[in-house]
Amino acid sequence: MKVLITGISGTGKSTVAKALAEQEYKTIDVDKVDGLCHWFHRETGVVVDYKAELNAEFVKSHAWLCDRKKLEQLISSNKTVLVFGMADNFNELEELFDKTILLQCSPEMFLDRIMQREDNEFGKHPEIQQLLLETYKEFECRAIKVGAVVVDASKHVDEVVNDIRKLL
């Protein structure tokens, strides 16, 4: 079974991925696999090969895209694999998955988590937080419309993991 576990920044994707990996599940965090996702300029298609300043101007003019071929290679050799992340082109990749799970929590909670995390700077800039607030409802509604199963990510990580395991 191939499962995409997605959600807006700060919903706990990386934390849940780590917890499930510790339970012997094959997990892939798209933000942590070298070369799997890249920032691309929306007009030129050029890959960003420098450390980007993740402010609103940059995010509006660039897309965070997942390499389909690389992703297919990563998930093809495993019976059950859980892919965690969010990319601008996941709607084009959904067919690769048997199931999509949407991690969902309140805006106050995902913004608080973003500010507390130490391993990822995305979302700490106030302009990016405003963009997240403006777009998360549309993202979540679209995910649900195409069949994503919602998991309440406001719970303790152990409870979220148990909820996901019940869906596998």
N, C-alpha and C positions, 0 to 999 in steps of 0.2 A: 504494500500500500504506500502510495506517495501522498504526503499531506503537506499542504502549505499552511503555515501558521503566521498570520499577519496581523497588523494593527498599526495605529498611528504611533509615532515616536513616543516613548515613555510608557507604553502599555505593558512592558515586561517581557518582550520577545526574547531578548538575550538571556535574561535571568531564568526564564522557563526552559530555554534551550539547554542551558548549563545543567539545570536540575534534572532534566530528562536524560541528558547524556550520562550523568552520574548513575542513572538507573539502567544503563546499558542500551538505551535507544540510540540509533544512528541519527544524529542531528547535524544540520548544516545551517549556520548563521551566515546569511549572505553578506553581511557587512564584515565578516572576519575571514572569508576565503579570498586570498590574494588573487586579484584579477577577475573575480566573478562579476562585480559591479563596478561601474565607472561613471563619473560625471561627464556628460556630453553637452556641448553647446547646442541649444535648440535650433539655431539657424544654420550653423556651419557643419554640425555633426562631428566636430573635432573633439577628441578625448582630452580631458583636462589631465595634464601630467605634472601638476604642481600641487602643493598644499593650498587648497582653496579656502578663502575666508567665507564661511557659510552665513552670509547675510542675505537679506531679502532680494537685493538686486541680483546676486549670483544665482540664488535658487530659482528666481523667475526666469532667468535666461539660460538655465541649464537643466538637464534631466538626469536623474539617477537611474541608470538602466542596467539590467541584468543580462549577461551574455547567455543567450538561449542554448547555444551549442555546449558551452561549458557546464551549464546547469544540467542539461540532458545527460552529459557524461557522468556527472556526480551522482545523479539519482538512478541511472540505468542499472548499475551493478548491485543494488541493494533491494532486498524484498520489501522492507519497511524503512522508509526514510522520512524524517520530519524536517522540512525546510522552513526556517524562520527568517522573516524579513519583510521589507516593503520596498518596492521599486516602481518607478513610473510606468514600466511596461509589464507589470504582472498580469494585467488583463489579457495580454497576448500570450501569456505562459500558463494560464489557468488550466488549459487542456492537458497539461503534463501531469496534473494532480487528480487523485481520486476524490479528494476532499479538501475543502478550505475551512479553516477555523479562524475566526476573527476575535482577537483579544480586545476587550472593550472596558474602559473605565471612564470616570468623569474627567473633564478638562482640567479641573483643579488637581486631580491626582496625577495625570500624565505630565502636567507642567512641573509639579513638585518633584516627581521622579527624575525628570530631565535635569533639573537644577542640582539634584543630589548626586547624580552619577558622575563617576570619575574617569571612565574609559571611553567616553564619546562626547564630543563637543557639540554635536548637532542639536539645535534647539535651544541653546543657551542664549543666543542673541535675541533681544526683545522683538526684533522685526520677524524673526523666524517663528517665535512663539505666536505672534499675531497671525502669521500665515497658517500655522497649525490650527489655530482657533477658527479661522475662516474656512478651512477645507476639511476638517476631520469628519463632520457630519455627512458631507457629500461622499467622501471616501467610504465611510461605514455603510451608508445606504446602498451604494453601488455594490459593495461586497456582499451584503445581505441579499440584494436583488438577484445576484448570480448564484446564490445558494450557500454562502458561507454560514457556518454554524457559529453562533455567538457564545463565547465563554466570558464570564464575568472576571475580569482581570484585577478587580479591586480587592479580591480576596488575598489571603496569604498565599505565597507561592506554592506551598504544599497542596493547598486546596485547588489551585488552578491546575497544577500537574495532575491531580486526581481526576478533575473534570475532563481534561484532555485525554487521559488514558481511557476513560469510559467511552470516548468517541472513536477510539482506534479499533 
